[in-house]
């Protein structure tokens, strides 16, 4: 657990510095990163980023003002607004990821097989969910 904690701290430190190079806070950068996977509602963003919905509104407002995201009605529920990454937002998150030198240097020490294994292990650890009844 300690190594995981140290690794995550190093990753987020690297991410925070890279986001600042684009004049973004870490929370704004994380929002762009989440949206890189696809549009999301404000409530999904707040849950994913573990922040209050009112805080998420402020983050999205600032990103929208810079042209990095836009709000649009959800195709499945017109009452819900989805947040969508713009082309400029995609560029910004790509720049941030490209400037994460500490992280990229560490990953470059792994060969392709090791990176595939690392990814598979992270996916297994962090995306597996227990059954609802605890079974």
N, C-alpha and C positions, 0 to 999 in steps of 0.2 A: 504494500500500500504506500509506503514511503516513497519508493521510486516512481510510482504512478503520480503521486502528488508533486514531486519535484519536476517530473517531465511535463505535467500539465501547467505548472507555474512557468516553466521556461517557454512553453509553447505560447501561453497567453501573454507573457512579457514580450515575446517576439511579435506577436500579432498586434499588441497595443502600440508598439513603436512603429510598425508598418502602417497601421491605421492612421496614426498621427501624421505620418508623412503625406497623407491625403487629406489632412485637416479634418479627420473624423475621430470621434471618441471610440473606445473599444466597443461600446454597446451599439453604436451606429454601424461599425464594421461587422460585428456579429450579425446584425440584422441583414445586411447585404449578403453575408455568407449563407444565412438560412434561406434567403430568397433566391439564391443561386440555384437551389434545388427545385424551385418552382414557386408560384404565387401562394400566399398564405393569408388567412384572415388575421385581424388584429388580435383576436383571442388566442389563436394558435401561436402567433409570434410572442405574445406575453407569456404563455405557458412554456414555450420552447426556451425563451431567454430568462425564464424565472424572474419576471419583473411585473410590477403592478400595471394594469391596463392603462391607467392615466399616464404613467411614465412611457409606455409604449407609444401612446398617441403623440407625445412630445418628440420622441425619437423619429417617428415616421414623418411628422410635420417638418422637422428640420431636413430630413433626407429628401422629402418631396420638394421643398423649397429650393434645394440644390439640383433638382432634376435627376436624382439618382433612383427614385421610385415613383410610382403613381398608384393612386387608388382607383379601383374599378369594381363595378358590381359583380358579385359572385354569379356564375352561370347557373348554379343550382338554387340559390336563394338571393333574390334581388335586394333583400333587406340587409344583407351582409356585404361589406366592402372587403375585397381582397387587395393586398398590397403586392404590386408587381415590380420587378426589377426592370429598369430601363436600360438601354444600350450603354448609357453613361455610367449607370450603376454597375453593370457587368465589367466595364473597363476599370472602374475603381476597385472592385474586389479582386480582379485579376492582378492589378498593380500591387495591391496589398499582399496577396499571396506570393507574388514574385519577389517582394522585398523582405520576406521572412527568412533571412539568410541563415540564422542559427538553425531553424527547423529544416530548411532545405539542405544545409550542409550535413546535418545528422542523417537525414533520409538518404542522401547520396552515398553514404557509407554502406548502405544495404544493396545487395544485388537484386535483380528483378524477382527472383524466387523468394528472397527474404522479405521484400516489400509486400508481395502477395500474401505471404504468411502473416506478416504484421497486420495488414489490413483485415484479413479474415479473423484474426484473433480479436482485434478491436471491435469488429462488427459483432462477433459472438458475445463478447463481454458486455458491450453497451447497448445492443439492440434486442437481446433476449429478454423477454418479459415472463414473469411467472404466470401460471394459469390463474384466472380470476378467483377460483375457489381455493387457491393455495396449493393445489395438487400438482 
